[in-house]
Every structure is written in C-alpha cells, then in structure tokens.
Amino acid sequence: MIRLTGLVKRYGRFTAVDGIDLEVPRGELFGLLGPNGAGKTTTIRMIAGILRPTAGTVEVGGIDIGTHPLEAKHRMGYIPDRPFVYDKLTGGEFLRFAAALYGQEGPAVERRIDELLELFELTRWKDELTESYSHGMRQKLIISGALVHRPAVIVVDEPMVGLDPKSARLLKDLFRQFVDRGGTVLMSTHTLEIAEQVCDRIAIVYRGKVAAHGTMDEVRRQTASGDMSLEEVFLKLTGGLREHQLDAVLEA
C-alpha cells in the first residue's frame, strides 16, 4: 500500500505540492487526476523516490522511502511518463538490466522476460537494439521493466501515452488483474474516461492540494455535483474554459 502524509514540495517560493494526505490500500487501483501544473507528476516522482519531499513522508508497503529508500523501492515498479531506454541495449538486455537492479537473475528471470515480451508482442524484437524501437514499443518495454521483478506496488505516470488501442486495453486489463490479486496501482492520467472506467477511487489535485477524493459517488457528494460525469466534476473543481473565452478565441 501507499501512504502520503503531509507531503510538500517547494521550489524556492513556489509550492508545487502543498500538504497532500492520501492512502491507497492493497488491492486498489487509484487514479491521480489534475490539470497541467497541479502537482501530479511531482507527487508521483516523490513516491518513486526520484524527488525528495520538502516536508512530509511517503510510505510504500509500510516502509518510509525517505529513511529506507532501497527497501521501499524494491517493492515498487515505476512507469514514467517518458519512456527512456538505453539505445545500445537490446530489449532483452534492457530487461535483464532492470531485473539485476533488484538482484534478480538466472533462468527464472529469463522466463519472466520471455513472458513479458510475448504479452506485449515484442518477442521478435528481443535481440534488436532499442534505438530501432518506436515510441509505443519503448513504452511497452518500460512497462515490462517495471513488472520484471514482480513488484507489490505499481506507480505509473500517464500509462497510455504512445500505446495503440489494443495495447492500452491490454494494460488496463493487466492493472485490473494485478489489483484483483492483491497488488496496488497508483496511476496519474489526463484521460478522464480511463480513470472513470478502471479506477476504484480517484483524487483530483488542484494547485498542489487534493480538491476531492474517493469513489465517483463520494466525489460527487463532496462537490455537490449530483449525477455529473467525471469530466464535469473535474471542470467544476479546476475551473474549465468559460464560454466568453471560447467566443474571444473563435471570433473572426
């Protein structure tokens, strides 16, 4: 599970994340939503241990990532929003490298690598340098790298970027099976339809704070939104584009 307590990140006088408290239990797919600049990616990077919080704590599986980073990260698979790979490694080599970071190697890892490459239809590219991979293929390789050590928690930033519809559906089904088997997924996304379809609970972040969180029904009650869709609730909380602004932009 993931627990954020009083999480703050400041850059000089600018506060990107302003006292976020959240808990994502085992067996849940949780969606982190918000407009550009709301603090989502900063929050994700603090959970992944890439950024150090200005204040507050991040716990993964009960382990404080600030005081025991290696132990906490060992339980986690992180999928960033940009699929960085090492161009001079083959797909197979990249996954072996990812597994080795967690101290895993040998026949069991090779079987796991082959399973993941087959799942994402990358088997015939296993021995090709990743510099020849398309953006979507790189994204699938990064996802495989996050899963190769069998983590208990997956933290993912914009998982569907660059994926074709078939691969996006596969990933949604994979996340659902993962949480149904007791795993935990925290997913940041701009795609509200995906969040509404697959997430058990959501949090809408605005200006570094949690504006609302819970199930869709709970979020509607918190925001007095009746039977609004997630898109309508999101725009209500974050200030959607006003009609007069549209008129001004579209005037001849």
RAGI-V184563 format. One record per pair of residues at least 4 apart in sequence whose C-alpha atoms are under 6 Angstrom apart, sorted by sequence separation. I is the first residue (numbers start at 1). J is the second residue. D is the distance in whole Angstrom. If there is no record, write none. Layout:
i & j & d
I & J & D
I & J & D
//
This chain:
i & j & d
10 & 14 & 6
34 & 38 & 6
46 & 50 & 6
59 & 63 & 5
64 & 68 & 6
65 & 69 & 4
69 & 73 & 6
89 & 93 & 6
100 & 104 & 5
105 & 109 & 5
117 & 121 & 6
118 & 122 & 6
133 & 137 & 6
144 & 148 & 6
163 & 167 & 6
179 & 183 & 4
195 & 199 & 5
205 & 209 & 5
214 & 218 & 5
220 & 224 & 6
228 & 232 & 6
230 & 234 & 6
235 & 239 & 5
247 & 251 & 6
10 & 15 & 4
45 & 50 & 5
46 & 51 & 5
59 & 64 & 4
89 & 94 & 6
99 & 104 & 5
117 & 122 & 5
118 & 123 & 5
163 & 168 & 6
178 & 183 & 5
179 & 184 & 5
205 & 210 & 4
214 & 219 & 6
220 & 225 & 5
235 & 240 & 5
10 & 16 & 6
45 & 51 & 6
46 & 52 & 6
58 & 64 & 6
59 & 65 & 6
117 & 123 & 5
204 & 210 & 6
205 & 211 & 6
213 & 219 & 6
9 & 16 & 6
58 & 65 & 6
65 & 72 & 5
204 & 211 & 6
212 & 219 & 6
9 & 17 & 5
160 & 168 & 6
204 & 212 & 5
8 & 17 & 5
63 & 72 & 5
203 & 212 & 6
8 & 18 & 5
203 & 213 & 4
8 & 19 & 5
202 & 213 & 5
7 & 19 & 5
60 & 72 & 6
202 & 214 & 6
6 & 19 & 4
7 & 20 & 5
201 & 214 & 5
6 & 20 & 5
201 & 215 & 4
6 & 21 & 5
5 & 21 & 5
4 & 21 & 5
4 & 22 & 5
3 & 22 & 6
3 & 23 & 4
2 & 23 & 6
2 & 24 & 5
17 & 39 & 5
1 & 24 & 6
16 & 39 & 5
1 & 25 & 5
1 & 26 & 5
136 & 162 & 5
136 & 163 & 5
116 & 144 & 6
153 & 183 & 6
155 & 185 & 6
157 & 187 & 6
158 & 188 & 6
152 & 183 & 5
153 & 184 & 5
154 & 185 & 5
155 & 186 & 5
156 & 187 & 5
157 & 188 & 5
158 & 189 & 5
153 & 185 & 6
92 & 126 & 5
91 & 126 & 5
90 & 127 & 5
90 & 128 & 5
90 & 129 & 4
91 & 130 & 6
89 & 129 & 5
90 & 130 & 5
88 & 129 & 6
87 & 130 & 5
9 & 53 & 5
87 & 131 & 4
8 & 53 & 6
9 & 54 & 5
8 & 54 & 5
8 & 55 & 5
98 & 145 & 6
7 & 55 & 6
7 & 56 & 4
6 & 56 & 5
95 & 145 & 5
99 & 149 & 6
5 & 56 & 5
5 & 57 & 5
4 & 57 & 6
4 & 58 & 5
3 & 58 & 6
83 & 138 & 6
3 & 59 & 5
83 & 139 & 5
2 & 59 & 6
2 & 60 & 5
1 & 60 & 6
1 & 61 & 5
78 & 146 & 6
77 & 146 & 4
77 & 151 & 6
76 & 151 & 5
75 & 151 & 5
78 & 154 & 6
81 & 157 & 5
75 & 152 & 5
76 & 153 & 5
77 & 154 & 5
78 & 155 & 5
79 & 156 & 5
80 & 157 & 5
81 & 158 & 5
76 & 154 & 6
78 & 156 & 6
28 & 179 & 6
27 & 179 & 4
27 & 180 & 6
27 & 182 & 4
32 & 187 & 6
33 & 188 & 6
26 & 182 & 6
27 & 183 & 5
28 & 184 & 5
29 & 185 & 5
30 & 186 & 5
31 & 187 & 5
32 & 188 & 4
33 & 189 & 6
26 & 183 & 6
27 & 184 & 5
31 & 188 & 6
26 & 184 & 5
31 & 199 & 6
38 & 206 & 5
30 & 199 & 5
38 & 207 & 5
39 & 208 & 5
29 & 199 & 5
30 & 200 & 6
32 & 202 & 6
34 & 204 & 5
38 & 208 & 5
29 & 200 & 5
30 & 201 & 5
31 & 202 & 4
32 & 203 & 5
33 & 204 & 5
34 & 205 & 5
30 & 202 & 5
33 & 205 & 6
34 & 206 & 6
20 & 209 & 6
18 & 208 & 5
17 & 208 & 4
18 & 209 & 6
16 & 208 & 5
//
